[in-house]
């Protein structure tokens, strides 16, 4: 029997974070050691409550949640309420969480769980990289297999013309992560904008049961911003693509390239400058996602969500 991949999901739920969490819970190939939360789509208090609420919905009160950084390393806090609503998970109604987060800071939790793991751990950050940067500062990346993050873009951004939100929110943290000397995979907008839902997909999700209907309801709300902004008839399930990349790496086509984070320019703050054509002479430091098997991704998502009932 193949060993399960131990992962920690570091997230800021967030509609697509919630779907990523459900995908991880439904995948027996993964051993979810815990969930850590960070500022991002909403305040830390709200993202932590949302992670707990989604775990409650899935009947997984056994999965620990630890709250982490409530602001970027050096920047002012900015949340994405314009996309995810006042709660960070607007749309379907969920009751308040039935428990609180674990005692202590997420970085302490991650360091402990990673050190205790018999096998190296894969980190899957789907929010700003503040927690991960603080962890690497403390441990140097010991016993971390790889980092598969949702963030960045080769081309256009979604927070600004230049930058994707997660990297823009804490570019200094992202800079530390990309230069930590670890195995980093960047699942950015060039890939996740190929994972846009359709009405037909939502009907497939609804047909799988209660959890699938919840996911479809999340998409209903999440799609409003994307319809108004891009004219799409659905929403990109950004963060679930990062989890899918861990489950089935062949779904995401990557190239090994150098990625630098823009820190100084207000205009281009948080841009992931990807040396796609090897013009800089800098050594590659990331596997950069450039394409997605969209049909394969959505088939996986529907099949796994169906397992949750």
C-alpha positions as CSV (number, residue, x, y, z in Angstrom):
1,X,0.0,0.0,0.0
2,X,1.3,3.4,-0.9
3,X,2.0,5.7,2.1
4,X,-0.3,8.6,2.6
5,X,1.3,12.0,2.0
6,X,1.3,14.1,5.2
7,X,0.1,17.6,4.6
8,X,-0.7,20.8,6.5
9,X,-3.2,23.1,4.8
10,X,-2.4,26.7,5.6
11,X,-5.4,28.8,4.5
12,X,-7.6,31.8,4.8
13,X,-11.2,30.6,4.1
14,X,-12.4,32.0,1.7
15,X,-14.7,30.1,-0.7
16,X,-12.0,28.3,-2.7
17,X,-10.0,27.6,0.5
18,X,-13.1,25.8,1.9
19,X,-13.4,23.7,-1.3
20,X,-9.7,22.9,-1.1
21,X,-10.2,21.8,2.5
22,X,-13.1,19.5,1.5
23,X,-11.0,18.0,-1.3
24,X,-8.2,17.2,1.1
25,X,-10.6,15.7,3.6
26,X,-12.1,13.5,0.9
27,X,-8.8,12.2,-0.4
28,X,-7.4,9.0,1.3
29,X,-4.0,9.6,-0.3
30,X,-3.5,12.6,2.1
31,X,-2.9,12.5,5.8
32,X,-4.1,16.0,6.9
33,X,-2.1,16.7,10.0
34,X,-3.9,19.9,10.7
35,X,-5.2,23.2,9.3
36,X,-3.6,26.5,10.1
37,X,-5.1,29.9,9.4
38,X,-3.8,33.3,8.3
39,X,-5.1,36.7,7.5
40,X,-6.1,37.2,3.9
41,X,-9.6,36.8,2.4
42,X,-10.9,38.1,5.8
43,X,-9.5,38.8,9.2
44,X,-7.8,36.0,11.1
45,X,-10.7,35.7,13.5
46,X,-13.1,35.1,10.6
47,X,-10.8,32.8,8.5
48,X,-10.3,30.6,11.6
49,X,-14.0,30.4,12.3
50,X,-14.6,29.5,8.7
51,X,-12.1,26.7,8.8
52,X,-13.7,25.3,11.9
53,X,-17.2,25.6,10.4
54,X,-16.2,23.7,7.2
55,X,-14.7,20.9,9.3
56,X,-17.8,20.8,11.4
57,X,-19.9,20.5,8.2
58,X,-17.8,17.5,7.1
59,X,-18.0,15.9,10.5
60,X,-14.2,16.2,11.0
61,X,-13.9,17.7,14.5
62,X,-10.8,15.5,14.9
63,X,-8.8,17.7,12.6
64,X,-7.0,20.4,14.7
65,X,-7.1,24.1,13.6
66,X,-4.4,26.6,14.8
67,X,-4.7,30.3,14.2
68,X,-1.6,32.1,13.0
69,X,-0.5,35.5,11.8
70,X,-3.2,38.2,11.9
71,X,-1.3,40.7,9.6
72,X,1.5,40.7,7.1
73,X,5.2,40.8,8.1
74,X,5.6,44.6,7.4
75,X,2.5,45.8,5.4
76,X,-0.9,47.0,6.5
77,X,-3.6,44.4,6.7
78,X,-5.9,44.3,3.6
79,X,-8.7,41.7,3.3
80,X,-10.7,40.6,0.2
81,X,-14.2,41.3,1.4
82,X,-15.0,42.6,-2.1
83,X,-14.7,39.0,-3.3
84,X,-15.6,36.8,-0.3
85,X,-18.0,39.0,1.6
86,X,-18.1,40.2,5.2
87,X,-17.8,36.8,6.7
88,X,-15.2,35.6,4.2
89,X,-17.6,32.7,3.4
90,X,-20.7,34.5,2.3
91,X,-23.5,32.6,0.6
92,X,-24.6,29.3,2.1
93,X,-25.5,29.6,5.8
94,X,-23.3,27.6,8.3
95,X,-23.8,27.6,12.1
96,X,-21.1,29.0,14.3
97,X,-18.2,26.7,15.0
98,X,-18.7,24.1,17.6
99,X,-15.2,24.5,19.1
100,X,-12.4,27.0,19.2
101,X,-8.9,26.7,17.6
102,X,-6.1,24.8,19.4
103,X,-4.1,26.7,21.9
104,X,-1.0,28.4,20.7
105,X,0.2,30.0,17.5
106,X,0.0,28.2,14.1
107,X,3.7,28.5,13.6
108,X,4.3,26.5,16.9
109,X,1.7,24.0,15.8
110,X,3.3,23.5,12.4
111,X,6.8,23.2,13.8
112,X,5.7,20.6,16.2
113,X,3.6,18.5,13.8
114,X,6.4,18.6,11.2
115,X,9.1,17.6,13.7
116,X,6.9,14.7,14.9
117,X,6.0,13.4,11.5
118,X,7.8,10.1,10.5
119,X,7.8,11.3,6.9
120,X,8.6,14.7,5.4
121,X,5.5,17.0,5.3
122,X,4.1,18.8,2.3
123,X,2.8,22.3,3.0
124,X,-0.1,23.5,1.0
125,X,-0.5,27.3,1.6
126,X,-3.6,28.8,-0.1
127,X,-3.4,32.2,1.5
128,X,-0.8,34.9,2.2
129,X,2.5,33.2,3.1
130,X,3.1,34.9,6.4
131,X,2.8,31.7,8.5
132,X,5.1,29.8,6.2
133,X,7.7,32.5,6.2
134,X,7.7,32.6,10.0
135,X,8.0,28.8,10.1
136,X,10.9,28.7,7.8
137,X,12.7,31.4,9.7
138,X,12.4,29.2,12.8
139,X,13.1,25.7,11.4
140,X,15.0,26.3,8.2
141,X,12.5,24.0,6.5
142,X,13.6,20.8,8.3
143,X,11.4,17.7,7.5
144,X,9.5,19.7,4.8
145,X,9.1,17.6,1.6
146,X,7.9,20.5,-0.6
147,X,5.6,23.5,-0.7
148,X,2.7,23.6,-3.1
149,X,1.2,27.0,-3.0
150,X,-1.7,28.8,-4.6
151,X,-0.4,32.2,-5.5
152,X,1.3,34.4,-8.1
153,X,0.9,34.6,-11.8
154,X,3.2,34.6,-14.9
155,X,0.9,37.1,-16.5
156,X,-1.8,39.3,-15.1
157,X,-2.9,39.7,-11.5
158,X,-6.3,39.7,-9.8
159,X,-5.6,42.1,-6.9
160,X,-3.8,44.6,-9.2
161,X,-3.0,44.4,-12.9
162,X,0.4,43.1,-11.8
163,X,-0.2,40.9,-8.8
164,X,-2.2,38.0,-7.5
165,X,-3.8,38.6,-4.1
166,X,-2.0,36.1,-1.9
167,X,1.4,37.4,-2.9
168,X,0.3,41.0,-3.0
169,X,-1.0,40.7,0.6
170,X,2.4,39.8,2.0
171,X,5.1,40.1,-0.6
172,X,8.0,40.0,1.9
173,X,6.8,36.7,3.2
174,X,6.5,35.4,-0.4
175,X,10.1,36.5,-1.1
176,X,11.3,34.5,1.9
177,X,9.5,31.4,0.8
178,X,10.7,31.5,-2.8
179,X,14.3,32.0,-1.6
180,X,14.3,29.4,1.2
181,X,16.0,26.8,-1.0
182,X,13.1,24.4,-0.7
183,X,11.1,22.5,-3.4
184,X,8.4,25.1,-4.2
185,X,5.6,24.7,-6.7
186,X,3.6,27.8,-7.7
187,X,0.1,27.1,-8.8
188,X,-0.8,30.6,-10.0
189,X,-3.6,32.3,-11.9
190,X,-2.3,31.1,-15.3
191,X,-3.4,27.6,-14.1
192,X,-6.3,28.4,-11.8
193,X,-8.1,30.6,-14.3
194,X,-8.5,27.3,-16.3
195,X,-10.5,25.9,-13.4
196,X,-13.6,28.0,-13.9
197,X,-16.9,26.3,-13.0
198,X,-19.9,26.0,-15.3
199,X,-23.6,25.6,-14.6
200,X,-23.3,22.0,-15.7
201,X,-20.5,21.4,-13.2
202,X,-22.6,22.9,-10.4
203,X,-25.4,20.5,-11.2
204,X,-23.0,17.6,-11.1
205,X,-21.9,18.8,-7.6
206,X,-25.4,19.2,-6.4
207,X,-26.3,15.7,-7.5
208,X,-23.5,14.2,-5.2
209,X,-25.3,15.1,-1.9
210,X,-25.3,17.7,0.9
211,X,-21.6,18.6,0.7
212,X,-21.8,18.9,-3.1
213,X,-24.8,21.2,-2.8
214,X,-22.8,23.3,-0.2
215,X,-19.9,23.6,-2.7
216,X,-22.3,24.6,-5.5
217,X,-23.9,27.2,-3.2
218,X,-20.4,28.6,-2.4
219,X,-19.8,28.9,-6.1
220,X,-23.1,30.8,-6.6
221,X,-21.8,33.6,-4.3
222,X,-18.1,33.4,-5.5
223,X,-19.2,33.6,-9.1
224,X,-20.9,37.0,-8.7
225,X,-17.5,38.9,-8.4
226,X,-16.1,37.0,-11.4
227,X,-19.1,37.5,-13.5
228,X,-19.0,41.3,-12.9
229,X,-15.2,41.4,-13.3
230,X,-14.5,38.9,-16.1
231,X,-17.9,38.2,-17.6
232,X,-17.5,34.5,-16.7
233,X,-20.5,32.2,-16.0
234,X,-18.7,30.6,-13.0
235,X,-15.8,31.0,-10.7
236,X,-12.2,29.7,-10.5
237,X,-11.6,27.2,-7.8
238,X,-8.1,28.5,-7.3
239,X,-7.1,26.8,-4.0
240,X,-8.4,23.3,-4.8
241,X,-6.1,23.2,-7.7
242,X,-3.1,23.3,-5.3
243,X,-4.5,20.3,-3.4
244,X,-5.2,18.5,-6.7
245,X,-1.6,19.1,-7.7
246,X,-0.4,17.2,-4.7
247,X,-3.0,14.4,-5.3
248,X,-2.4,14.0,-9.1
249,X,0.7,16.0,-10.2
250,X,0.0,15.2,-13.8
251,X,-3.0,17.5,-13.8
252,X,-0.8,20.6,-13.6
253,X,2.0,21.2,-16.2
254,X,4.9,23.0,-14.6
255,X,8.2,24.4,-15.8
256,X,11.3,25.0,-13.6
257,X,12.0,28.7,-13.6
258,X,13.3,31.6,-11.5
259,X,10.7,33.6,-9.7
260,X,11.4,37.0,-8.0
261,X,8.9,38.9,-5.9
262,X,8.6,42.7,-6.5
263,X,8.9,44.5,-3.2
264,X,9.8,48.1,-4.0
265,X,7.4,49.3,-6.7
266,X,4.0,50.5,-5.6
267,X,2.7,49.9,-9.1
268,X,4.0,46.3,-9.3
269,X,3.9,45.3,-5.6
270,X,3.7,41.6,-5.1
271,X,4.3,40.7,-8.8
272,X,5.8,37.3,-9.3
273,X,8.4,38.0,-12.0
274,X,8.7,34.6,-13.7
275,X,11.8,34.3,-15.9
276,X,9.8,32.2,-18.4
277,X,12.4,32.4,-21.2
278,X,15.5,32.2,-19.0
279,X,16.6,35.7,-19.8
280,X,18.1,36.7,-16.4
281,X,20.6,34.0,-15.8
282,X,19.2,33.4,-12.3
283,X,18.9,29.8,-11.1
284,X,15.4,28.3,-11.1
285,X,13.8,28.3,-7.6
286,X,10.3,27.1,-8.4
287,X,8.2,24.7,-10.4
288,X,5.8,27.2,-12.1
289,X,2.3,26.0,-13.2
290,X,1.6,26.9,-16.8
291,X,-1.3,24.6,-17.8
292,X,-4.1,22.5,-16.3
293,X,-6.0,19.5,-17.3
294,X,-9.3,21.2,-16.5
295,X,-11.6,18.2,-17.3
296,X,-9.4,15.9,-15.2
297,X,-9.4,18.4,-12.3
298,X,-13.2,18.8,-12.2
299,X,-13.7,15.1,-12.5
300,X,-11.4,14.6,-9.5
301,X,-13.2,17.3,-7.6
302,X,-16.7,15.9,-8.2
303,X,-15.6,12.3,-7.5
304,X,-14.0,13.3,-4.2
305,X,-16.8,15.6,-3.0
306,X,-19.3,12.8,-3.7
307,X,-17.4,10.7,-1.1
308,X,-18.3,13.2,1.6
309,X,-22.0,12.7,0.9
